[in-house]
């Protein structure tokens, strides 16, 4: 019996019997592409990383299952199962030949043969032993992937999940360090999507939708982000421009997602002979969440002019995005935000070779 037959006749029924694809909110992702093959030149690619099964529940990937043919050893797929689970930061992974199930806990290192697969609820409780209301609420909001046509890469999903975990535990300053070209704006959009539809805000009660600010240091970055957030309704977003402020005589407030650059917020006509930057027209607690794009370029520097904006909006949860690893010249950035909740390095990106969205 080959692998395809083993899967159809034994593995698929065993997963169904455990409730996968049956219990509401559970899903079996078959032939899941973790990463495309490495670009080898002349239009050729290496072999992609493909997991036989990903078990997903409440929009969260909870386990990898690596399948082998009926006549293979039960533990034949252990190395692959561990590799895939490690890359995707998934705690539980299983390998099977249809005759048995070999389970691996990536966190504790425990390995053992099991009589059956855990149900979706059992695997959720195994993964998240401690109750967390906001984590569970965030999990009810699926990633926005345009109906499956634009799924996130595994490292983008991990980055989003790490930030949501930090927000759920009330962390005020958060840092992501990801190589250039790995889709930091796409990640910021997914985070905003989950915050918006879960109705998270600084009160930590889901009584209203949040006000989110995307702050960049270049107009093309702010414009690009505005375009990349286009899945939001048009009236939910606003691009803050100096000429618009001057024309209307006030800063915009009637939106949920705001986009601007530091220079706009630092400008503004003087009042009574003193500087009067536009950001000061907002109450300090107006924004619930602020994304600082390319934050290593001065925003968190104690001597930088832009630091005043972040200090003014101190009540907001602030997420810094950077492609620059910790070095002496950007030590202030890391001191301000703290250690990154997730790092995806240039070396890792080059090994995967096919970098997704360049946003």
Secondary structure by P-SEA (a helix, b strand, c coil): ccaaaaaaccaaaaaaaaccccccccccccccccccccccccccccccccccbbbbccccccbbbbbbccccccccaaaaaaaaaaaacccbbbbbcccbbbbbcccccbbbbbcccccaaaaaaaacccccaaaaaaaacccccccccccccaaaaaaaaaaaaaaaacccbbbbbbcccccaaaaaaaaaaaaaaacccccccccbbbbbbbbbccaaaaaaaaaaacccccccbbbbbaaaaaaaccccccccbbbbccccccccccccccccccccccccccccbbbbcccccccccccccaaaaaaaacccbbbbbbcccccccaaaaaaacccccccccaaaaaaaccccccc
